[in-house]
């Protein structure tokens, strides 16, 4: 078989074994292959997913993913210090911004969530440290699902973290969104067992 044939064969094998939720959208494929389930330790990146996941509430993830650059521009490059200082005037401007979901409650929540994010950073040293207090031995959870139907939409862990975040003042961050967030930053690894992109130690 030619090199070209080998490449096509390998690509087909990967496409067939990727986690079933991915579909054919190149943006989704890139996100799945390069980010989803990969452990994030950088608080700046974690805050990005706090913003994006809370914006997702009631919507599909691809809807937000397609607006990712819009959110980056709207919310100061996902800098929590800058977002925390945004004002009502900024909110009014963002309600006219077609690059994001123009939902007043979610926009205002992003600003207050940034303020609470900074408070947790100060208390725990980093937001990553805070999240790890809920994980077994402070390490990401590697699940071993064989089929997509086995993967839960929320768990007791996400319920506990969401409840604690709510206590800290976070909004639009219930158990289902929290679980999607933990999957996104790799603190729960839900790549299916046969997925070529299952990140493990």
N, C-alpha and C positions, 0 to 999 in steps of 0.2 A: 504493500500500500504506500502511496506517496505521502510526503510530509503533510501536504494539504489534506489528504484523506484522514491522517492521524489527528490533525487539528479539529476537523469537523466531527470526527468520532468522539473525541474528548469533550468537545463543546456540547454535543448531544447528550452525552452521559451526565455532564454537570447539570444541564437544563432539566433533565428528567429527575434528578435526585435532589434538586434544590427544594427547600421548604415550600410546601404547596400554596402558601398565601401570596407568593411573589408575583406570579403571573408573567406577562411578557413586556410590561412597561420598562424600558431601559433605566429609568430613574429608580424604580423599585428594585430592579436587579442589582444596580450599583450599590444602593443603600444596603440591601441584604448581604451582598458579597463582601463589602468593605467596612460596614459599620455595625449592623444589627447583631447584638449578642457579644460584641467585642468589648472587653472590660475598659471602662473609662475611669481614670484617676484624676484628671484635670478638672478642677471646679468650674473653669470657664466653659468647658464643653458640657459639663453636667448642667450648668445653668441654661445653656442653649436648649437642652432637651426638656428642662422644666418649662421653658417658654413654649416650645413647640407642642409638647404633650398636653399642656393645659389648654392650648388653642384648639387641640383636636377634639375636645369633649363634644360629643354629639355628631361628630363628622368622621369621615374616613381619613386614614393616615396619609394616603396619597394626595388628598386635597391639601393637606398642610405641607407635605414634602415638596409639592410643586410651587409653593409660596415661600419656601425656606429662605431664599435670597431676599425676598420682600420683607420677611420678619427680621432678617439680619440688618437690613437697612433701617427699618422702622425702630428697632430696639437696640440702637447704638452698638452694633457688632456683638450683641449678646453680652455686653459688659454690665454685670449686676450693679456696680457702683453708679454708673451713669443712668441706668434704667430706674434705679431707686429714687433718683432726683427729678424724674420727669414730673411735669405738672399737668393741671387740668387743661391748660392751653395745648400741651402736647397731645393730650387725649383727643381734643377736638380736631386737631390736625390729622391724627391717625384715623379718625372716623371717615376721612376723605381719601384715605390711602388704599387704592385698589390692589396693592401688593400683599395685603393681609386680609384676614377675615374681619370685617368692620362690625365688631360686636362690642359695644361699650363695656359691658360687664367683664369680658375677657381682657380687653385692653387695660382697664383699671386694675384687674386682678394681676396682670403681668407686672405692673408697677409695684403693687403692694407685696406680691410674691418675691420680688427682687429685694425689698426691704427685709422681709423675713428670712430670705436666703442669707443675707449678710449677717443677720442676728445669729443664725445657726452657725455660720462660719466662725464668728467671734467666740461662740460658746464652745465649739468642738475643735477648733483649729482649721477645719475644712468641712465642706458639706459632704465630701466623700467619707470622712471619719464618722460623721453623724449617721449616714446610711449604713455603714459597716457595723454599727452597734446593734443593728437588727439582724445581721447575717450570722449564720453558724460559724463560730471561730473567726468572724470578720471577713470571711472569704466568699466569693461569688458561688452561687448554686448552679451546678451543672446537672440539668435534667436529662433523662434518657428516653424521650418520647419516640415512639416508632411511627405514629400517625398524627396528622394534624388535629384529628378529633380528640386526641388525648390532652392537648395543650389547653390549660384553663384560661379563662379571661380575667380571673382574679384568684387570690389565694389568701389564707390567713395572714401570711407575711405582708402582702400588699394592703390588706385591711388594717393591720396594725400600724404600718408606716403612714398610710393615708390618714388614719385617725390622729396620729401624733402630729403630722404636718398641719392638719386642720386645727389642732390645738395651738399650734404655733402661728396660726393665722392664714395659712395658704387656702386659696380658693381654686375651684375647677380642677381639683386633684383628688378625686375619689378613688376607691379601690381598683376599679378597672383601668383608669388612666394611670394610676400608680404602678400597676403591674406592667402595662405597656412601657412605661418609663424605665422600670427595672430591667426589662428585656432589652430595651434600646441601648442602655449604658452597660449591658453585660453583667449586671449584678445577679441576674437570672439568665442562664444560657438555655434557651429553648429551641435551638437548632435541632431538627430531627436527627436521629442517630445516623442515618445514611447520608445526610447533607454534607457535601464536600467542604462546606464552610463552617463546620462545627468547631468553634474555638475551644480548645482544652489545653491544660498544662502539659 
